[in-house]
Amino acid sequence: MIVFDKPHALSDAPLHYCPGCTHGIVHRLVAEVMDELGIEGRAIGIAPVGCSVMAYDYFNCDMIEAAHGRAPAVATGVKRSDPNNIVFTYQGDGDLASIGMAETVHSAARNENITVIFINNAIYGMTGGQMAPTSLPGQVTQTSPYGRDVSLCGYPIKVCEMLSQLDGPEYLERVAVNNVKNVKNAKKAIKKAFENQVNGKGFSLVEVISSCPTNWGMTPAKALAWIDEKMIPYYPLGVYKDRSANQ
Amino acid sequence: MSEKVLMKGNEAIAEAAILAGYRHYFGYPITPQTEIAAYMAKRMPKIGGTFLQAESEVAAINMVYGVSATGKRVMTSSSSPGISLKGEGLSYLAGADLPALVVNVQRGGPGLGGIQPSQSDYFQATKGGAHGDFHMLVLAPASVQEMAELTVKGFALADKYRMTSMILADGTMGQMMEPVSLDFETEQAPEKPWAVTGTKLQRKHNIVNSLFLKPEELERTNFERYERYKYIEENEVMYEEYMMEDAEICIAAFGIAARVSKNAINEARAKGIKVGMIRPITLWPFPTKQFAKAAETVKQFISVELSMGQMIEDVRLAVNGKAPVTLCNRAGGMIPSPEQVLAAIEDAAKKGGN
């Protein structure tokens, strides 16, 4: 008897992620949701530049690799080409909140009917651990070796809070994947973000607080604990906007 | 003969694009091409198409990338500073072998430059225009009629070769009004089995991508692409010859510079000077063979340009030292007058061009 199987929407390609990285969990959640909603056959995913650049190999649906930060613009094109497409972007914090901030804000403002999975691990992973727009005050990275000095490099950007000020977006929620309870909540949020698109409701973004043990310089277990200790207090979990809930 | 209508060059591009089956346009306002966006904004909603004013040129070209990945015909337009911003997307389109039509109604530069006509994006358009080894098909209209015709042709070429076609116009071409016939053959877009249209759970997933981390693999894609370019250079060159039969002086000019040069050539001919013109219609692929052939008999070449001399480098390469090539130019939004070109022709004649 099979009690635990791989989702159909997840390919057999071995993931290249570091040990303890939470990308694998989020990939699985997205794939499970595609299976449950029966949308894999009309889903088109947009991979970012960053650690998940090769996400196009990991999902069995049609995939596009976008330029750094441009995934929401590419997704806009794909969705406008055929509104029957189920279009999602999968982006990290550098991609979505730094170089691609304009694309993020404007696709949200247009209430573009797409689903955005936003991985916030407070660091640039792929390039070896540089300061991200979401790196915490005082956080040591390769490009903030003495800790993020907010007087020099400003404050972290709270994406859900910021976007919630716009009239455009349908749904914004921040979740985490550092324990079983949080993973279950993350799954619910991701499912809702896809259901919203299926139902034509509009821009839905799920920010997933994730870990990067390699570049944080921690064991995987310590990194998960650091999410509770440092990340979540700065980035509180919860729903920041849900238009349908307010109706 | 079909009915002609009076149109601005920019409007002719927009209407021709619609006739060629384009239903998706993404752009950002910039002078002197904004009429294209305005025209699309009016027409697209009425024919079930998409007009979207993007938040930036960067976003617009990436929306183009998205639509093209789904296999549909798509275009954007801009002017020089905006095309620089689109450079990133142009490189990604090339890397992913996606077809697109991009219109550049050039203005003077560098920097913010001005808003008057220019041809100073020749290097950018013909030599790649962004990072990596790649070319675009570059089409240079010299009339409103050609603005329309080359738009239709540009779509067909883009689809055929899976690359970007660029209409390299200038502010004059965009703004001037001429009678134009919009009665031309349009080709259906070919099948695109590589497009991301959803697997329907019936096939392996398609991936549109320009990332190849293994250098051997990336090299292979580059060599394959340049095989295609070689074929295009052999088969897609377009040019017009004007009074070249007995010409001893040959003008090289495209776009508005060719229009001005024709007037100067007519005046010079009336004075008995044997002068003609080769007008490249495709700037890439460049009519290298035609200039090389002309160099067997022509004694002097004059490149007439609205730039500090960019196309002249390709003319010199083609002429390969067989005859002197001089520049007759204005820059920064200025247009050479027929008198200036005539003076250049007379000067060449005095030096023994005749």
Interface residues (C-beta under 8 A of the other chain):
Chain A: S11 E40 G41 R42 A43 I44 I46 V53 M54 Y56 D57 F59 N60 C61 D62 M63 I64 E65 A66 A67 R70 A73 V74 A75 T76 G77 V78 K79 R80 S81 D82 N84 N85 A102 E103 V105 H106
Chain B: H24 F26 T50 L52 A54 E55 S56 V58 A59 A60 N62 M63 V64 Y65 G66 V67 S68 A69 T70 K72 V74 E88 G89 Y92 A96 V196 T197 G198 T199 K200 L201 Q202 H205 N206 I207 V208 N209 S210 L211
